[in-house]
């Protein structure tokens, strides 16, 4: 069991109360009667009701007095257990249930004539082709929750920290399963199973179940030639001595995630592999050391790019340094050289949006990719009041990544 396993594993109720209070304050500054959300992650963020976004629309409505939701029939029992949602409307299914008309009826029953929502209608996922809610009610749009998720509270940081602990354990299991002749899919499955079993055994009823058909921990890798592709697939070939691996491990803790990646080698390391590994490692170190509150987010990516220019490897870089992480694997802000310009070009942004602030949690993952292999570590790093805290902690040096 990793140390620190007694960290909180569930958001306290007051977190949701604070979030709902914030959106009601924002609502009061508008002419709208209600704020609404179609996005599953935003609904989970505000209420703790987590569902799978399918072709069946779900809408959360927050008024100054009431929190109401429309869900398909198959979600009714689950949502009725939520203590924060006071009114539940259902339709049977899509398309026969006329979900948008049901949503409009819910809003009418709340006396709502104008809504400020995250979208004008349900997202077109899994074949949804229904009408827009604008056919029934006046809607303007907002992205309040997306912005609120940039900086995490202390409770949220604790959940990501707990995720990192179990990711680190699963990564150790993955290294232990790695040897020549093993199929990468088999090693990944075994490590994920061992990590999930350890987490579930240790947490017991403290574990908040938010997965379906699998465990809360995942560890795996892409191997050999696939590593030259940042988003390569698991190769259908067994591991061989001299293979390069790019690993990945994470754990779901009440809907929050960390990210731990390493470049590893099976049995032996060529001079070429060592050369590019050390360049990658130094780039990651530069990025982590450049981080602190008040630093321009773009400047961190610029520092790495400057180093890549000095090393003559800019042609081997395929992506920016990293991104925010929390309930989503990728969240803004992005550690990208264009971030400051991105903020300046949008009226919804102000100067503070261009800089790091306490509560931001970033993946730091500069990578380089040759024609034969890729080289990338990723660590999850939180910005604190006086600097940073590295939440993932598997060894980063070369010797610690030879299996």
N, C-alpha and C positions, 0 to 999 in steps of 0.2 A: 504494500500500500504506500503511495507517495506521501511524503510529509505534508502536513497542512490540510489533510482530508476533512477536517472539521470546519472548513470554511463554509459560509452559507451556500446552499444549493437551490434556493428559491427566492425570488424577489419578495420583499415584504409588502404588505398591503398599502403602506403609506406611499410607496413608489407610484402605484397606480393612482392614488388619490392626488398626488402632486401633479402627475401628468394630466389627469382630467381637469384639475384646477387650472393648469396652464392653458389648455385649449379653450376653456370657458372664458378665461381672461382675453384670449385672442378673439374669440367670438364676440365678446362685448364691444370690441373696437370696430366691429363691422356693422352693416345694416342687415345681416342675415339673421334668420330665426333659429337656425341649427347649423352645426358643422357635421359633415358626413364623410365616411370612408368606405371605399370599395376594396382597398388593398388588404390582403390577409395579414401581412406583417404589421401594418399600422393598427389593425383591429386588435391583434394580439398584444402589441405594445401598449395600447391604451387600457385594455380590459383584462388581459390574461386569458382570453378565449382564443385558442389557436385552432385553425382549421386548414384543410387543404384547399387551395384555390382551384376550383374546377369550372366547368361550364355553368354551374349553378351559382348565380350571384348572391353575395352576402353584403349587406350594408349596415353600418353602425351609424346611428344618429345621436348627437349630443346636443341637447338644448340646455338653457340655464337651469331647468328643473329636472330633466329626465334623461336617462340613457336608454335608448331603444335599439333593437336590431331586428332585421329581417333575414331569415335563414331558410334553406330548403328543409322539408319535413325530416330528412334523415339527420339533421343537426340539432333538432329541437331538444332532445333529452340532454345532450351535452351542454348546450348553451344555458339551459334553465338552471344548471348547477352553479353558474357563475354569479357570485354575490354582487357584482357591480352593475350588471345589466338588469334593468327594472322592468322592461317591457319587451316581449318577444312576439313577433309575427312570423308566420310560416306560409309557404306555398308548397304544393306537392312535389313538383320537379320541373325541370326545364326540358322542352318548351311548354308542356301542357299547363303548368302552374302559373304562367304569366307573372314572373318574378318582379318585373319593373312596375307593373300595376299594383302589386302587393306592397312594394316599397312606397309608391306614391300614396297608397291608402294609409300606410303607417304615418307618413309625414302629415297627411291631411288630418289624421286623428290627433296629432300633436299640435295642430294649429300652425303648421309650418308652411309658409308661402315662398320663402327664399332660403336657399341652402348654399353654404360655401363648402365645397367638397374637394376631395383629392382627384376627382375625375367627373366627367359629365355622364358617364355610364360605366357599366361593368367591363372589365378587360376582356378582350377577345381571345380567351384561352380555351383549349380543348373543344373548339368548334362553336363557342357562343357567338350568336349573331342577333341578339335581342336589340330592342329599341333603346334609345338613350333616355335617361331620366329627365333630360331637358324638355321632352315632349309633355311632361306633367307638372314640372315645377321650375322656377327660375333658379339657375345655378351659376355661380362663379367658382373658380378653382383656387386651391391653396396647396402648399406642400409643407405644412407646419410640422408634421411628424418626421418627415425626412430630415428636416433641419434640427429638430429636437434630438434626434438620435446621434448627431455628430459627437457631442460630448457626453460621456457616460457618468452616472452618479457613482459614488463609492460602492454602492450595492451592486451595480452592474459590473464594475471593475472586478469585484470579488468573484462574480460568476465566471468571467473570462479567465481570471486567475485559476479558479478551480478547474475549468476546462483544460487549461494548459498543463496542470498537474497530471491529469489522466491521459492527455495526449503524449506527454513525456513518457509515462509508463508504457503505453502502447507502442511507442517508438522503440523503447528498449526491447520489448517483446519482438518487434519486427526485426531488429538487428539480430536477435537470437535465433530467429527462424531462417535467416539468410545464409545460404551456402550454395556452392556449385551443385547443379542438378535439381534444385528446387524450382518449381513453377512459381512465378511471381504472384499469380492469383491465389494459389494455395497458401503461400507465406502471408499474404495480406489478410486472407480470411482467418487464419489461425491467430495472428496478432490481434486483429480486431475482436475476435471472440474472447481471447484471454483478457484484453483490456476491458471489454464490456463486462465480463464476468467479475473481474476484480472490482470495478466501479460499483456494480450493483450489489455485490456482497458487502462492500464497505459502507455504502450509503444506506442500504436497506430501504425503509419507508421514507427516507429523506429524499430519495431520487424522484424527480418530477417526470413522469412518463410523457415524452413528446415525440416518440418515434413509433413507426409501424413496421413490424416484420423484421426488425433488425435491432442491434444493440446501440447504445449511446456513444460508443467509441469506434473510431475508424482509423486504421493505419495501413498504408500501402505504398506502392511506388510504381514509377515507370522506369524502364530498364534499357540498357544498351543503346542502340540507335534511336529509340523513341525519346530519349532524354534531350535530343537536339531540338525537339518540338516542345515549347513551353507547356502546351496542353496536349501532350502525346497520350496515346492509349496504352493500356497494359498489354505488353507484347505476348504473343503466343509462342514463346520460346523459353526454355529453362535457363536459369542463371549459369554463367560461365565465369571462370577466373578472369580477372581483368575488366569485368563489366563495370560501367558507371551506373549508379542508381540515383534517382531523385525521388526522395521519399515525401510523404505527407501524412500528418496525423492531426486529429482534432477530436473533440468530445462535445456533445450537446448537454449543456447544463442549464436547464430551464429556458431553453431556446437561444442561449448565447454560445458563441464558438470562439476558439482560438485557432491559430495556424502555426504549425511547426513543420518545417521542411529542411532536409539536409541532402547534400551531395555526398554519396558514399561510394566506396569501391570494394569490389569482391576480391579479396586476396592479395592483389598487387596493384601498384600505381605506376604508370609510365611517367617519364619526365614531362611529357606534354600535358597529361592529366594534372600533374602536380602544379605545373606552371599556371594553367587556367584556374585551378582551384584556388591558388593563393591570390590571384587577381580578384576573383569573385569575393573571397573572404575579406580582403582589404576594402573592397567597395562597400560591403555590408557594414564593416566597422566604421568607415567614414560616414555613412548615412546615420547610424545610431548615435555617433558622437556629435553630429550636427543638430540633433533634435533637442529642443527645449521649449518651454512656453514662450510665445512671442516671436518665434522664428518663422519666417515665411516658409510655408509648406513647399513652395516651388524651389526654394533655395537648397533643400535637402537633395532633391533630384539633380539640381544643377551641380552640386558638389560631387556627386557620383559621376555625372557625365564629364565633368572636368578631369576627374581621375581616369576615366576610360579614354579620354582624348590623349592624355599623357602616356598611357600604356599602348595606344594605337589599336584599341579593340572596339571602337564605336560601331564598326560594321558587324560586330558579333552581338550587340545589344538589340533586343526585340521588344522591350516594354519598359515602363517607368519603374520607380523604386518600390512603390507599394500603395496600399489603400487602407482606409479605416475598416474596422471589423467589429462585429457585435452580434446582432440578431441575423445579419446577412453576411455571407462570405465576403462580399465586396460591398462596401458602403463609401460614400463620400465623407470627407474630402479625400482626394487622390494625391499622392506624392508624385507630382508631375510638373515638369518645367513650365507647362502652360497654365498652371492653376491660378496664378495671380491675374493673368490676362483674362482667364475664364470668369473670374469674379468681377473684374472691372467692366466686362462687357454685359453684365446682367444687372438690371435695375433692382432685382430682388436681393442682391448681395451688397454687403458693406465691407469696409476695410478689414474688420476683424475676421471675416470669413477666409481671408488669405493667409492667416497665421495659425500656428499650433496653439492649442490651449489645454489646460488641465482637463483630463477626462477623455481626450482623444486617445484612441487605441489603434495603432497602425501595424500592419504587416510590413516588415522591412526585408525586401527580397530582390535586390538587383541581381540580374542573371546575365550570363554570356553563353552563346551557343555556336559551336563550330559545326562543320559538316559531319562530324562523327559523334559528338556528345554535347550535353548541356551541363552547366554548373550553376547551381542556385541553392542558397540557404534561404529560409524564411523564418524570422522570429517575430513574435507578437510583443510589441513594446507600447507601454502606456506612458502618456505625458502626464507628469505630476506637477505640483505647485513649484517645485524647485529643481526639476530635471526630468528624468525618465526612470521607468522601472521595466526591466526586461522580464516578461512573464513566462516565456518559454526558456528552457535552460539545458537542453541536450548539448553535449560538447560540440563546439564549432570547429575546432582545429582538425588538421588532417589526420593525425594519429587516432583521434577519437571517432573517425568516420571510415575506418578500414575494417571490414568484417571478413 
